[in-house]
Amino acid sequence: MPAPAWYPTPEQELLLRAALLDRGPAERAWVRWRTRHGENRGLDLASFRLLPLVYRNLAAHGSEDPWISRLKGVYRRSWVLNQSLVHAAADVVARLERAGIPSLLFKGAGLSVAHYRDLGVRPMTDVDVAVPLDRAHEALGLLSSEGMRLEQPRAEVDLRARHGETLLTRDDHRVDLHWALLWQPGPDDEFWDAAVPIELRGVATRTLCATDHVLHVCAHGAFWNPIHPVRWVIDVCTVLRSAPGGVDWQRLVRIAGERELTLPLHDALVYANDRFDAQVPATVLEQLRAHPVRRLRRAAHRVAGKPPSLSRSTGLALVFLDTYRASARHHGERTGPLRFVDFVQHSLQEETRGALVQRALRSLLGARRPGAEPEADVVLPPPPAPASATRTPDTLAL
């Protein structure tokens, strides 16, 4: 059976080795990648996003590779852009907390503060902030009244069909406001109860505990995406290596079973173990593998990891159907064909049922929606100018 499309490509795996392994194996992997890649070829955005961590790892080992200054330029660029984004996010978090609405950072910002501990190594295009489900409408109203706006305006936000909305600040920074921490509907109380305190630019908030970060990263990485989701590998390995108290493996297995996420968690951890010695206990992998999985959930997992095709377009209905049924159970609602259509319509942000039908037909016929194209290749910048009196340190702490 071919590897899922969300597994790293061979070239991406070389970059991951350069970013995560000790000096000898890391330098050999980097030289192999650099030799294959050549001087002037562009590279995909997913690979480009790995370069800041490659820089930090090689620089920490004292590498004198001829490309090290170019990698440093990529790292500096990431640090500067992330600083601006985090400044905007801290303002959002402060507004929520002042209003008595609890906030929780996860994905890039939460991982950067709690585990990477460096704003330069994980490039971000947005910040993900969660609020409790019962405070979501209040949070949306508060932020809208203070100058933020929905990226895709709509008359009403359906909290059941979507797990979050993208808001834009006055400076057009993107903040994803979530009221569900996982795409698979279910109660999030346990995640909030186990959350750990952190600070973002002096503003007190919280993030997922290490165990829940592992679950979240694996669950969200197991989807095909036009921009390859390869960062789940470095996120998982970084959390496992940096968590002060380690990971509560039995909690991880239990919650994955309750939320029907044992398949993506198992597949991701097997890869991390086989390629990067992630030190996941064999008993944990066996428990995940042996956990019973419904046929619909197993089929949905296979479909979600496939690249675009006619069979995937048809099979995505299984993903929506499974998510819809879980949402109905979670919210205590009855199910029905028209309710399912409405759920899919709101999930895909289509204004009418007719627009949803047209989108489905385009997908079945192989037509591509505007904006669905993968981003253009990125070209590495030239080496940065010599350091001046305002020299940026090699590693910049938060």
N, C-alpha and C positions, 0 to 999 in steps of 0.2 A: 504494500500500500504506500503511495507517495506521501511524503511529509506534508503536514498542513501548510497552507500558504502563509500562515502567520509565524511559522518557524523562520529563523534567519536564513538568508541565502549564503552560499559559501564565502563570497566576498565580505558580507556583513559579519560573518563569524570570525574572519580574520581581524576585523576591527574590534569586535568584542574581546577577542583574546588579547589584543594590544591594550585594551582599556582595563582589563580585569586581572590579568595574570602577573606573575612575578617577572623580574627584569629580563631574564634570558628568553623565556617563551614569548613574553610581550614584544620584545624587540624583534625577534625572528618573525612573528606574525605581522608586525608592522612593515618590516622590510619586504615581506612577500606581497602584502597588499600594495605598497607603494610601487614595487616593481611591476606588478600586474596593471596597476592603475595608470601609470604614465604621468608625465608632467602636465599635460594640458587637457586631459579628459575631464568633463564634468562628472559629478556623481549625484546619485539620487538624494533627496532631502533627508530620508531616514538615515542614510549613512553619514551625511554631513552632521546630523545632530549628535552622532557618537564622537566626533572629533575632539570636542572640549575635554571629555573624560580620557580619551587617548592621550591628549597633551598632558593632563595632570598626572597620569600614571607614568608615562615615559619621563617627564620632567622630574618626578619624585625619585626616579631611579638614576638620575644624572645622565640621561641620554644626550648624545651629541649628534643625533641624526640630522642630516642636512635640511630636513623639512621642519625641524622643531620650532623655528621662529614663525613659520607659516601656521603651524598648529596653535602657537601662542596667540597669534592674531585672531584665530577663530574663537579661542577661549575668551579673549578680551571682548570681542564683539558680543558673545553670549552674555557675559557678565554685565555689560552696559545695558543691553536691551532688557535683561531680567530685572535690573535695578529699577528701571522706569516702571515696569509692569508691577513689581512688588510694592512700589510706593503707592500706586493706584489701588492695589488690593488691600493694603493696610488701611487705607481710608475707608473702603467699603466695610471691612471687618469692624473698624472702630464705630461706624454708624450703627451697625447691627447690634453690637455689644452695648452701646449707649442706650439703645431702645429696649434692652433686655431680651434680645433675640440671640440665643446661643449660636455660635459659628464654629465651623470645623473646616480646616484646610486639608485637602487631599490631592492625590496625583502630584504634579510637578512641584508646586509650592510646598505642600506638606512634606514630601520626600526630601526636597532641597534643605529645608530647615532641620528636620529631625534626623536625617540619615546621610545625605551627601555633605551637609554642613558647609556648603560652598555654592554661591549663586551663579558661578560661572560654568559649571560642568553639565548642567541639564537645561538646554535651551527650552524656552516656553513661548507659546503664542497667546496663552490666556492663563488665568488663575481660576481654580475650581474651589468654590466655597459652598459648604452645605449648611442648611438650616433644618430644624425639625419639620416634619410634614405638616403639623398643625400650626406652624408659624409661617408657612411658605407664602400664602397670599399677603400676609402682613408685611413680610420682608420685601416682596415685589412692590407693594404699594409704597413702602418707605423709600426704597431706592429710586423708584420712579419719581416720587415727589421731590427728591433731592438732585434731579438733573440727569439720572441715568435713563436709558431707553432700551427697549427690546430690540435686538438685532433684526428680528423679523416680527414687526408689529402685528398684533391680532387682538380681536375684541375680548377674548376670554382665554385664559391659560387653563388647560385641562390637566390637573395634577395627577390624574389616574393614568393617562396615556403617555405622559412624558415624565422623565426623572429630573429634568432641569431645563433652564432657559438661559440663553446667552444675552447678557446685558452689556451695553457700551457706556463707558464713562464719557464725560464731556471731551476728553482728549482721545476718544475712540479706542481706549484700552478695553480688551475683552475680558469680562468676568463671567464665568459660568456659575449661575446660582442653582444649586441642586437641593431637592427635598427627598431624594432617594439616593443612597450611596451605591447601589448596584442596579444594573439594568434589569435583573430578575426581581420582580416585586416581592416585598416581604417586610417584616418589621425590622427597623434599624436600631431599636432601643439598645440592644446589646453592644452595638458598635459605639454608640454615644456613651454608654456607661463605662466602657473600657478606654475611651479616648484619653490621650495624654496631653498635658498643658505645654504650649509652646508660645513664643513671642514672634511677631512679625513687625519689625521696625518699632519695637517697644510696645506694640499693642498685644494684649493678652488674648489668646484664642486657644485652640486645641487641634490635634490631628489624630488620625487613627493610631492605635497601638501597633507594634511591629507585626504581630500575628495577623491582624486585620489588613494591614498594608499588603502582606504577601497574598492573601486571598483576593483582595481588590485588584492588584496588579495582574495576577494570573487570569482572573475572570474577564477583565477588560482587554487583555492582550490577545485573547483567543478569537479574534475576528479579523477577516480580511479587511484591508483598508487601502485606498489609493496611495497613501503614504504608509509604507510598511511599518507595523507596530513593533519593530524590533526592540524598542527601549524597555519592553517588559523584562527582557533578560538582565539588563544592567540594573534595573530597579529591584528585581528579586534578589540578585546576588548582593547588591549593596545593602539591602535591608537585613539579609541573613548575616552579613559580616559585621554590621554596625550596631545591631540591636543590643543594648546594654544587658538586658535580662534574657536574651535569646527569644525563641519562638515557642509558644505553647502549642505543641503539635497536636495534642488531643483536642484542644479548642478549635484548631484549624480544621481538623477532620470532621468534627461534630457540626460546625457551622456550614461547612461545604456540603455536608449531607442534607442538612435542613433546608438550604437554599438551592439544592440541586445543582451544585457547581463542582462536583467531584471530577467530572470528565476534564474540563479545562485545567483544573488545578493539578490533576494527575499528569496530564500531558506536558504541562509547563515545567513541573518539578522534575519529571524524568529527564527532560532536555537539559535543565540546569545542572542536574546531578551528573549526567553522562559527559557533558562538554566542559563544565566548569567546577566540578567537584563541590557542589553546593552543600554537601553534608546533610542532605535530607535523609532521615533514618529509613532504612528499607521497610520497616514495619509500617511506617506512615504511607509509603507508596503502595504497599500491599492492601492496607485498609481502604485507600481511595479506589484502587482498582477493583476490589471486591464489593464495593458498595452498590446495592441495586439501583439501576437507573431505568426510568420509564423509556419505552421505545420512542415516544415523541421527543423527549428531551435528548436522547442519543442522536436521533435524526437531525434535530435542530442544531446540535453541536457540530455535526459533520458539515452541514450546509453553511453555517456561519464562517467556517474557516476556508471556504473555497473562493477562488478568484471569480470574477464575473463570467457567467455563462448562462445559457438558456436553462439548464437544470438548476443552477443556483437561484436564478430569478424566480423559478417556479417553487423551489424548495424554501425560499424565504418566507413563504406563507406559513410554513411550519413554525418558524421562529416567532412570527407575530401571533399565531394561534396559541402557542405555548405560553408566551408572555401575557397574552390577553386572559387566558384562564387563570394564571397565577395572580394577575391584578384583580380579577373578579373575586377570587378567594380572599385576597388580602383586604379588599374593601367591603366584603360581604354583599356583593351585588349579584343579581341574576345575569346569566349569559344568554346570548341570542345572536342570530346572524347579523341583524342591523346594528346591534351594539358592537359587534366585532368590527364591522365596516367603519363605524364611527371611531373606534379605538385606533385602527390603522390610519385613518384619515388624520386624526390629531397627532399621532406618533410621527407621521411623515410631514406634518405641517402643511397639508393641503387645505385650501380654503373650502372646497366643496367636494361632494362625493364624485361628481363628474370629473373634477380635476384628478382625483385619485384613480379613477378608471383609466383616464388618458395616460397617467404615469405608468400604471401597470401594463398597458398595451405597449407603450414605448419600451419598457423593460423587456417584455417578452419578445418583441421584435428586434431587440438588440440595439435600439437607439440610445444614445448617451445624452443624459441631461447636462445642460450648461453647468460648468463648475465641477463636474465629476471627473474631469481629467486629472491625472497625477500632476503635481507641480513640476515645473521644468527643472532640469538638472542644475545643480549649484556648482559654480567654479570656485576653486580655492583662491583666496586672496593672495597677493604677493606678500613677501615677508614684511612685518611691520617696520616702521622707521626706528632707528636707534633710540634707546631709552633716553629720556630727557630728565630734567629736574623733577618733573611730575610723573616719574616712572611708576607704572602699575606693578605691584608685587606679583611674583610668580603665582601665588595662591592667595585669593582674597576671601577672607572670612566674612560671614554675614554681619 
